[in-house]
Amino acid sequence: MLRGHTGAVYAAAFSPDGRWVASASDDRTVRVWDLMGVHAPLVLSGHELTVFDVGFSRDGRALVTASGDRTVRVWDAATGAMLAILRGHTGPVYEAEFSPDGRRVVSGGEDTTVRIWDPATGQQLVELRGHRAPVGAVAFSPDGRRLASGGYDGTVRIWEPNPAHQPMLLRGHGGPVPGVTFSPDGRWVASASVDGTERIWDSRHGTAALVVRGHSGPVHGIAVSPDGQRVASAGVDGTVRVWLCEICIPIEQVLVLAEQRSTRELTVEEREVFLHQR
């Protein structure tokens, strides 16, 4: 158990090597914890309001945070030094993450926009508009060429990082979407909603491939395993649910799975029952 924050903790993230955990809190700080216990927690101070999100760059050298103070900040993960303040949002920022190559940061917030930044210079590169309510979730595709966002307007949108391109609009949820992520191969987008469902979408065509119901209340978080075969969801009902996503499995594995499932013809009696029921 890691103790130190003096307020609610809203987010936590592992470093890529698994040694460090960063946490974001209502106490306006981010803490970086050494799970080996060699170093004391590093406290990152600077945000003026609640820190809603934190994430590592893929190389583990930097952290990005999103806050109610309307800023996104970039930090040196080893020293805790603040490297950049990204200003432009006009309301609280709920989520931010690095692109896979670490050269960009995407953020979404109360002002209904998705913004892309250069973390090295602090300059805003792109502002994407389309959601009609706050943006609660953002994610880069694994190749960094697309973005997904979840809005309180109940929609998921898939963007090219260019305002000239219209986003792909994914409709189906009956409430705000505070969780969204890509599968590791980029084929699927998983979303979590206050409507109590999780959905798997075909990221190329925008169609809903699977709707999962199980939580007895709103679902706020969603994650796909590194092998792309399992999805975990976190709900207000106090449960975390992990389920196998067979449609997410690479086609080669699907064929193997199909071959392993034995089939047989119906007997005459079974055919009669089947036909009678129809």
C-alpha positions in Angstrom: 0.0 0.0 0.0 1.3 3.4 -1.0 0.4 6.2 1.3 1.2 9.9 1.0 -1.6 11.7 -0.9 -3.9 13.8 1.3 -6.8 13.7 -1.1 -8.6 11.4 -3.5 -6.4 9.6 -6.1 -7.9 9.8 -9.6 -5.4 8.0 -11.7 -2.3 5.8 -11.6 0.1 4.5 -14.2 3.0 2.1 -14.4 6.3 3.0 -16.0 7.1 0.9 -19.0 9.7 -1.1 -17.0 7.2 -1.7 -14.2 9.4 -0.4 -11.5 7.6 2.9 -10.9 4.0 4.0 -10.4 2.8 7.5 -10.8 -0.4 8.7 -9.1 -2.5 11.8 -9.6 -4.6 13.3 -6.8 -7.1 15.9 -5.6 -4.3 17.2 -3.4 -2.9 18.9 -6.6 0.2 16.7 -6.6 1.6 13.8 -8.6 3.7 11.2 -6.8 6.1 8.8 -8.4 6.6 5.6 -6.3 9.6 3.3 -6.4 8.1 -0.2 -6.1 11.5 -1.6 -5.1 11.5 0.7 -2.1 15.0 2.1 -2.8 14.0 5.7 -3.4 11.5 7.9 -1.5 8.4 9.0 -3.4 9.0 11.9 -5.8 6.4 14.6 -5.3 5.6 16.7 -8.4 4.0 20.0 -7.4 2.8 22.9 -9.6 -0.8 22.2 -10.5 -3.2 24.6 -8.9 -6.2 22.3 -8.8 -7.1 18.6 -8.9 -4.8 16.4 -11.1 -7.2 14.1 -13.0 -4.7 12.0 -15.1 -1.1 11.0 -15.4 0.8 8.9 -17.8 4.4 7.9 -18.8 6.0 8.3 -22.2 6.8 5.0 -23.8 10.5 5.4 -22.9 9.7 6.1 -19.3 11.6 9.3 -19.2 8.7 11.8 -19.1 5.3 12.1 -17.5 2.2 14.0 -18.7 -0.5 15.3 -16.4 -4.0 16.8 -16.9 -5.6 19.1 -14.3 -8.6 21.1 -13.3 -6.4 24.2 -13.6 -6.9 24.0 -17.4 -3.3 23.0 -18.1 -1.5 19.9 -19.3 2.1 19.6 -17.9 5.1 17.6 -18.9 7.6 16.4 -16.3 11.0 14.7 -16.0 10.1 11.4 -14.5 13.5 10.9 -12.9 13.9 14.4 -11.3 10.4 15.7 -11.1 11.4 18.9 -12.9 8.6 20.5 -14.8 9.5 20.6 -18.5 6.5 22.3 -20.1 3.1 23.8 -19.4 0.6 23.3 -22.2 -2.0 26.1 -22.1 -5.0 26.5 -24.3 -7.9 24.6 -22.8 -10.6 26.9 -21.4 -11.8 24.5 -18.8 -10.6 21.5 -16.7 -8.6 18.9 -18.6 -9.6 15.3 -17.8 -7.1 13.2 -19.7 -3.8 13.4 -21.5 -1.4 10.9 -23.0 1.8 10.8 -25.1 1.9 9.5 -28.6 3.7 6.2 -29.1 6.9 8.0 -30.3 6.7 10.6 -27.5 6.7 13.6 -29.9 3.1 14.6 -29.3 0.6 14.8 -26.4 -3.2 14.6 -26.8 -5.6 16.0 -24.3 -9.4 16.3 -23.8 -11.5 18.3 -21.4 -14.5 20.3 -20.3 -14.3 22.7 -23.2 -15.4 19.9 -25.6 -12.1 20.0 -27.6 -9.3 17.5 -28.3 -5.9 19.1 -28.6 -2.6 17.9 -29.8 0.6 19.4 -28.5 4.4 19.4 -29.0 5.7 18.6 -25.5 9.2 19.8 -26.4 8.1 23.3 -27.1 4.7 23.5 -25.3 3.0 24.7 -28.5 -0.4 23.6 -29.5 -0.3 21.8 -32.9 -4.0 21.0 -33.6 -7.4 21.7 -32.1 -10.1 19.3 -32.9 -13.8 20.2 -32.5 -16.9 18.0 -32.8 -18.0 16.8 -29.4 -21.0 18.6 -28.1 -20.2 18.0 -24.5 -16.9 17.6 -22.4 -14.3 15.1 -23.6 -13.6 12.6 -20.9 -11.2 10.2 -22.6 -8.6 10.3 -25.4 -6.2 7.8 -26.8 -3.6 7.5 -29.6 -3.7 4.5 -31.9 -0.7 2.2 -31.6 0.9 3.7 -34.8 0.1 7.2 -33.7 -1.8 8.1 -36.9 -5.2 8.3 -35.4 -6.9 9.4 -32.2 -10.0 8.2 -30.3 -12.0 10.3 -28.0 -15.0 9.6 -25.7 -17.4 12.4 -25.0 -20.1 13.2 -22.4 -22.4 13.5 -25.5 -22.4 9.7 -25.6 -20.3 9.4 -28.7 -16.9 8.0 -29.6 -15.0 9.7 -32.3 -11.9 8.5 -34.3 -9.8 11.4 -35.7 -7.1 11.9 -38.2 -4.8 14.5 -36.4 -5.9 17.1 -38.9 -8.8 19.5 -38.5 -9.5 19.3 -42.2 -10.6 15.7 -41.8 -14.0 14.9 -40.4 -13.9 12.4 -37.5 -15.6 9.0 -37.7 -18.6 9.2 -35.5 -19.5 6.1 -33.4 -23.0 6.2 -31.9 -24.6 3.6 -29.7 -23.9 4.4 -26.1 -26.8 5.8 -24.1 -24.7 8.0 -21.8 -21.3 9.8 -21.3 -18.2 7.9 -22.4 -15.4 8.4 -19.9 -13.2 5.5 -21.1 -11.7 4.7 -24.5 -8.7 2.8 -25.8 -7.3 1.1 -28.9 -6.5 -2.6 -29.1 -2.7 -3.2 -29.5 -3.1 -3.9 -33.2 -5.2 -0.8 -33.8 -8.1 -2.8 -35.3 -10.5 -2.2 -32.5 -11.6 0.6 -30.2 -13.0 -0.3 -26.8 -15.2 2.2 -24.9 -16.8 2.4 -21.5 -19.9 4.3 -20.7 -22.1 5.6 -17.9 -24.9 3.6 -19.6 -23.4 0.5 -18.0 -22.0 -1.1 -21.1 -18.6 -1.6 -22.8 -18.5 -1.6 -26.6 -15.9 -2.9 -29.1 -15.9 -0.9 -32.4 -14.3 -1.7 -35.7 -11.9 1.3 -35.9 -11.8 1.1 -39.7 -15.5 1.2 -40.4 -17.0 2.6 -37.2 -19.4 -0.2 -36.6 -20.1 -1.7 -33.2 -18.8 -5.3 -33.2 -19.7 -6.2 -29.6 -21.7 -4.8 -26.7 -20.9 -6.2 -23.3 -23.3 -5.9 -20.4 -22.5 -7.0 -16.9 -21.9 -4.1 -14.6 -24.9 -3.0 -12.5 -24.0 0.7 -12.9 -21.9 3.2 -14.8 -18.5 2.0 -16.3 -15.7 4.5 -16.0 -12.6 2.7 -17.1 -11.5 0.3 -19.8 -8.2 -1.4 -20.8 -7.1 -4.0 -23.3 -4.4 -6.5 -22.4 -1.1 -6.4 -24.3 -2.0 -9.5 -26.3 -5.4 -7.9 -27.3 -7.4 -10.9 -26.1 -8.8 -9.6 -22.8 -10.6 -6.4 -21.8 -10.9 -5.1 -18.3 -13.6 -2.7 -17.2 -14.0 -0.7 -13.9 -17.4 0.2 -12.7 -19.2 2.3 -10.1 -20.7 -1.0 -8.8 -17.3 -1.7 -7.1 -16.2 -4.4 -9.5 -13.5 -4.9 -12.1 -14.5 -7.3 -14.8 -12.2 -9.1 -17.2 -13.6 -10.8 -20.2 -12.3 -12.6 -23.3 -12.7 -10.7 -26.5 -12.7 -13.4 -29.1 -13.3 -11.0 -32.0 -10.2 -9.1 -31.0 -8.0 -12.2 -31.5 -5.8 -12.1 -34.7 -7.4 -14.1 -37.5 -4.7 -16.7 -37.4 -5.7 -17.6 -33.8 -9.4 -17.5 -34.6 -8.8 -20.2 -37.3 -6.9 -22.3 -34.8 -9.7 -21.8 -32.2 -12.3 -22.8 -34.8 -10.5 -26.0 -35.6 -10.3 -26.9 -32.0 -14.1 -26.8 -31.6 -15.7 -30.1 -32.5 -19.0 -30.2 -34.3 -21.5 -32.9 -35.3 -24.7 -33.3 -37.3 -28.0 -33.2 -35.5 -29.8 -36.4 -34.9 -33.3 -37.0 -36.6 -35.0 -36.3 -33.2 -33.0 -33.1 -32.7 -33.9 -31.9 -36.2 -37.6 -32.4 -35.5 -37.3 -30.5 -32.2 -35.5 -27.7 -33.9 -37.9 -27.4 -36.8 -40.9 -27.6 -34.4 -39.5 -24.7 -32.3 -39.1 -22.5 -35.4 
